[in-house]
Amino acid sequence: MKDFDAQARAFGDRIEAEIAGGHLSFPTALDVSLRIKRLADSPASSLEEIAAVAKTEPVLGAKTVRMANAVALNPYASEITNVVDAVRRIGLASLRCLAFAVAAEQLAQDHRSQKMRTIASGLWMHSVDVAAWSHALARELRVVNPDTAMFAGMMADIGQFLLLARAADYPALEDNLPRFAEFVTTWSNPVSKAVLEVFELPETILDTFDCSTPYSGSWPPGNLADLLFVASLAVETPNPFDKLLGLDHRAGLRDAAPHGIDPRELDQLLDAARESRQLILAALCS
């Protein structure tokens, strides 16, 4: 275990130094996501410029057209055949989320180790599931914009994604995956905060990830933070790091009544949102 300890310490020191210096290193797969985000936030950017960036990543372009033709976003079956019209149909918020989903999927596939690739794939599926539930719950409750909720849900595990991507430089970490999960849990919050600041997200989204108050105690969920809390517990695809640590968030969902949640009302909400969640899940994964 000496190699594990040495590499974990070196990895932690490197991450700490990068956060302190404000220069967190990003995998290249996230470059397109950042470019789209910044263009979408600029009032000087045209739809054609944003679509042109989306087209530089063939998988993203294809998935954008596919999402635009999904039943949830195209109820009248008017076929979309190009990226510009597809971006116009799905909207910039959905494009930002889809761009990150594609980048995360690429990160999941870009691991030298089969063990790490399996974890990365599971984390990607978990993130997509959280995003789909977030969108579906927001549509049902009408408390926040569904596209904003979907993007926030997709970003919920961003710190874990970055740590997992960078772990390829420290191969000894896969020798003890439960301890690696502890390492990721320790660093995920500060890394997430640093990444979200680089993405220059609005305060309303940044405040959502304040772990000091994960749920307000009111019912039904009345803001984005509460909605993400329910979405993260409702997911049917577990976070692989939680599994490595022996945590069961589905059990946490059943124990949520002390927060002021009536289990019957919770079941009714999830049942009402389930079909919408399936449609968005299919659009993100297809």
C-alpha positions as CSV (number, residue, x, y, z in Angstrom):
1,M,0.0,0.0,0.0
2,K,3.0,2.3,0.0
3,D,2.5,3.1,-3.6
4,F,-1.1,3.9,-3.0
5,D,-0.3,6.2,-0.1
6,A,2.4,8.0,-2.0
7,Q,0.4,8.5,-5.2
8,A,-2.7,9.6,-3.2
9,R,-0.6,12.1,-1.4
10,A,1.0,13.4,-4.6
11,F,-2.4,13.6,-6.3
12,G,-3.9,15.5,-3.4
13,D,-1.0,17.9,-3.2
14,R,-1.3,18.6,-6.9
15,I,-5.1,19.2,-6.8
16,E,-4.6,21.4,-3.7
17,A,-1.9,23.5,-5.5
18,E,-4.0,23.9,-8.6
19,I,-7.1,25.0,-6.7
20,A,-5.0,27.5,-4.6
21,G,-3.4,28.9,-7.8
22,G,-6.7,29.1,-9.6
23,H,-5.4,27.0,-12.5
24,L,-7.3,23.7,-12.3
25,S,-6.3,21.5,-15.2
26,F,-9.2,20.3,-17.4
27,P,-9.3,17.2,-19.6
28,T,-9.5,18.3,-23.3
29,A,-12.9,16.6,-23.6
30,L,-14.4,19.5,-21.6
31,D,-13.1,22.2,-24.0
32,V,-16.1,22.2,-26.3
33,S,-18.4,22.3,-23.2
34,L,-16.6,25.4,-22.0
35,R,-16.6,27.1,-25.4
36,I,-20.4,26.5,-25.9
37,K,-21.1,27.7,-22.4
38,R,-19.2,31.0,-22.9
39,L,-20.7,31.6,-26.3
40,A,-24.2,30.9,-25.0
41,D,-23.7,33.4,-22.2
42,S,-22.5,36.2,-24.5
43,P,-25.2,38.4,-26.0
44,A,-22.9,39.1,-29.0
45,S,-23.0,35.4,-30.0
46,S,-25.2,34.2,-32.8
47,L,-27.0,30.9,-32.9
48,E,-25.0,30.0,-36.0
49,E,-21.7,30.6,-34.1
50,I,-22.8,28.4,-31.2
51,A,-24.0,25.7,-33.6
52,A,-20.7,25.9,-35.5
53,V,-18.9,25.0,-32.3
54,A,-21.3,22.1,-31.6
55,K,-20.5,20.8,-35.1
56,T,-16.8,20.6,-34.3
57,E,-17.6,17.7,-32.1
58,P,-19.4,15.1,-34.4
59,V,-20.9,13.1,-31.6
60,L,-22.4,16.3,-30.0
61,G,-23.8,17.4,-33.4
62,A,-25.4,14.1,-33.9
63,K,-26.9,13.9,-30.4
64,T,-28.2,17.5,-30.7
65,V,-30.1,16.6,-33.9
66,R,-31.3,13.4,-32.2
67,M,-32.5,15.3,-29.1
68,A,-34.4,17.8,-31.2
69,N,-36.3,15.0,-32.9
70,A,-37.1,13.3,-29.6
71,V,-40.8,13.1,-28.8
72,A,-40.5,15.2,-25.6
73,L,-39.1,18.2,-27.7
74,N,-40.8,17.5,-31.0
75,P,-44.4,16.5,-30.3
76,Y,-45.6,17.4,-33.9
77,A,-43.0,15.2,-35.6
78,S,-41.5,18.0,-37.8
79,E,-38.2,16.5,-38.6
80,I,-35.0,18.4,-37.8
81,T,-32.0,17.6,-40.1
82,N,-29.3,20.2,-39.2
83,V,-27.5,21.4,-36.1
84,V,-28.6,25.0,-36.3
85,D,-32.3,24.1,-36.3
86,A,-31.7,21.5,-33.7
87,V,-30.0,24.1,-31.3
88,R,-33.0,26.4,-32.0
89,R,-35.4,23.6,-31.0
90,I,-33.7,22.3,-27.9
91,G,-32.5,25.7,-26.6
92,L,-29.1,26.8,-25.3
93,A,-29.6,25.5,-21.8
94,S,-30.2,22.0,-23.1
95,L,-27.3,22.3,-25.5
96,R,-25.0,23.1,-22.5
97,C,-26.2,20.1,-20.7
98,L,-25.9,17.8,-23.7
99,A,-22.3,19.1,-24.4
100,F,-21.3,18.2,-20.9
101,A,-23.0,14.8,-21.1
102,V,-21.0,14.1,-24.3
103,A,-17.8,15.2,-22.7
104,A,-18.4,13.1,-19.7
105,E,-19.2,10.1,-21.8
106,Q,-15.9,10.5,-23.6
107,L,-14.1,10.8,-20.3
108,A,-15.8,7.6,-19.2
109,Q,-14.5,5.8,-22.2
110,D,-11.0,7.3,-22.1
111,H,-9.4,5.3,-19.2
112,R,-6.5,2.9,-19.5
113,S,-7.8,0.6,-16.8
114,Q,-10.9,-1.5,-17.1
115,K,-11.6,-1.0,-13.4
116,M,-11.6,2.8,-13.8
117,R,-13.5,2.7,-17.1
118,T,-16.2,0.7,-15.3
119,I,-16.4,3.3,-12.5
120,A,-16.4,6.2,-15.0
121,S,-19.2,4.6,-17.1
122,G,-21.3,4.1,-13.9
123,L,-20.7,7.7,-12.9
124,W,-21.7,9.0,-16.3
125,M,-25.0,6.9,-16.2
126,H,-25.7,8.2,-12.6
127,S,-25.1,11.8,-13.7
128,V,-27.4,11.5,-16.7
129,D,-30.1,9.9,-14.5
130,V,-29.9,12.8,-12.0
131,A,-30.2,15.2,-14.9
132,A,-33.2,13.4,-16.3
133,W,-35.0,13.3,-12.9
134,S,-34.1,17.0,-12.3
135,H,-35.7,18.0,-15.6
136,A,-38.7,15.8,-15.1
137,L,-39.3,17.0,-11.5
138,A,-38.9,20.6,-12.6
139,R,-41.5,20.2,-15.3
140,E,-43.9,18.6,-12.9
141,L,-43.4,21.1,-10.0
142,R,-42.9,24.3,-12.1
143,V,-40.6,25.8,-9.5
144,V,-37.5,26.2,-11.8
145,N,-36.8,26.1,-15.5
146,P,-36.5,22.4,-16.5
147,D,-33.4,23.0,-18.7
148,T,-31.7,24.8,-15.8
149,A,-32.5,21.9,-13.5
150,M,-31.2,19.4,-16.1
151,F,-27.9,21.2,-16.4
152,A,-27.5,21.5,-12.6
153,G,-28.2,17.8,-12.3
154,M,-25.6,17.0,-14.9
155,M,-23.1,19.1,-13.0
156,A,-23.8,17.6,-9.6
157,D,-20.9,15.0,-10.0
158,I,-18.5,17.3,-11.9
159,G,-15.8,17.1,-9.1
160,Q,-15.8,13.3,-9.1
161,F,-15.6,13.3,-12.9
162,L,-12.5,15.5,-12.9
163,L,-10.8,13.5,-10.2
164,L,-11.5,10.3,-12.0
165,A,-10.2,11.6,-15.3
166,R,-7.0,12.8,-13.6
167,A,-6.5,9.6,-11.7
168,A,-5.1,8.0,-14.9
169,D,-1.8,9.6,-13.9
170,Y,-1.8,7.7,-10.6
171,P,-2.3,4.0,-11.5
172,A,-1.7,2.7,-8.0
173,L,-5.0,4.2,-6.9
174,E,-6.9,1.4,-8.5
175,D,-5.2,-1.1,-6.1
176,N,-7.7,-0.2,-3.4
177,L,-10.9,1.1,-4.9
178,P,-12.7,1.7,-1.5
179,R,-9.8,3.9,-0.4
180,F,-9.8,5.6,-3.7
181,A,-13.6,6.3,-3.2
182,E,-12.7,7.9,0.1
183,F,-10.1,10.0,-1.6
184,V,-12.7,11.2,-4.2
185,T,-15.3,11.9,-1.5
186,T,-12.8,14.0,0.4
187,W,-11.8,16.1,-2.6
188,S,-15.0,16.2,-4.7
189,N,-16.6,19.2,-3.0
190,P,-13.6,21.6,-3.3
191,V,-12.9,20.4,-6.9
192,S,-16.6,20.8,-7.8
193,K,-16.6,24.3,-6.5
194,A,-13.4,25.2,-8.5
195,V,-14.9,23.7,-11.7
196,L,-18.2,25.4,-11.3
197,E,-16.4,28.7,-10.8
198,V,-14.5,28.2,-14.0
199,F,-17.8,27.5,-15.8
200,E,-18.9,30.9,-14.4
201,L,-22.3,29.6,-13.4
202,P,-24.8,32.0,-11.8
203,E,-25.0,32.3,-8.1
204,T,-28.5,30.6,-8.1
205,I,-26.9,27.4,-9.4
206,L,-23.7,27.7,-7.3
207,D,-25.8,28.1,-4.1
208,T,-27.5,24.8,-5.0
209,F,-24.4,22.9,-4.3
210,D,-24.0,24.3,-0.8
211,C,-23.7,21.0,1.2
212,S,-24.5,22.8,4.5
213,T,-28.2,22.8,3.7
214,P,-28.9,19.9,1.3
215,Y,-32.7,20.1,1.9
216,S,-34.8,22.9,3.4
217,G,-37.4,20.6,4.9
218,S,-40.4,21.9,3.1
219,W,-42.7,20.0,0.8
220,P,-43.1,19.9,-2.2
221,P,-39.6,21.0,-3.2
222,G,-39.7,24.7,-3.7
223,N,-36.3,25.6,-5.2
224,L,-33.5,24.1,-7.2
225,A,-31.5,22.8,-4.3
226,D,-34.5,20.9,-2.9
227,L,-35.3,19.6,-6.3
228,L,-31.8,18.2,-6.8
229,F,-31.9,16.6,-3.4
230,V,-35.0,14.6,-4.4
231,A,-33.6,13.9,-7.8
232,S,-30.3,12.6,-6.4
233,L,-32.2,10.2,-4.1
234,A,-34.7,9.1,-6.8
235,V,-32.1,7.9,-9.3
236,E,-32.2,4.3,-10.3
237,T,-28.6,4.2,-11.3
238,P,-26.4,4.4,-8.2
239,N,-23.2,6.5,-7.9
240,P,-20.4,3.9,-8.2
241,F,-18.4,5.7,-5.4
242,D,-21.4,5.4,-3.1
243,K,-21.5,1.7,-3.8
244,L,-17.8,1.3,-3.1
245,L,-18.4,3.0,0.3
246,G,-21.4,0.9,1.1
247,L,-23.9,3.8,0.9
248,D,-27.5,3.3,-0.2
249,H,-29.2,6.5,-1.3
250,R,-32.4,4.6,-2.2
251,A,-32.7,3.7,1.5
252,G,-32.1,7.4,2.2
253,L,-35.1,8.1,0.1
254,R,-37.3,5.9,2.2
255,D,-35.9,7.6,5.3
256,A,-36.6,11.1,4.1
257,A,-39.8,11.5,6.0
258,P,-38.1,13.3,9.0
259,H,-37.4,16.1,6.5
260,G,-41.1,16.8,6.3
261,I,-41.7,14.6,3.3
262,D,-44.8,12.5,3.2
263,P,-43.7,9.1,1.6
264,R,-47.0,8.8,-0.2
265,E,-46.8,12.3,-1.7
266,L,-43.2,11.6,-2.7
267,D,-44.3,8.4,-4.5
268,Q,-47.0,10.3,-6.3
269,L,-44.6,13.0,-7.4
270,L,-42.1,10.4,-8.7
271,D,-44.8,8.4,-10.5
272,A,-46.0,11.6,-12.2
273,A,-42.5,12.6,-13.3
274,R,-41.4,9.1,-14.4
275,E,-42.5,9.1,-18.0
276,S,-40.9,12.6,-18.6
277,R,-37.7,11.3,-17.0
278,Q,-37.6,8.3,-19.4
279,L,-38.0,10.6,-22.4
280,I,-35.2,12.9,-21.3
281,L,-33.0,9.9,-20.3
282,A,-33.4,8.5,-23.8
283,A,-32.6,11.8,-25.4
284,L,-29.4,12.2,-23.4
285,C,-28.2,8.6,-23.9
286,S,-29.2,7.9,-27.5
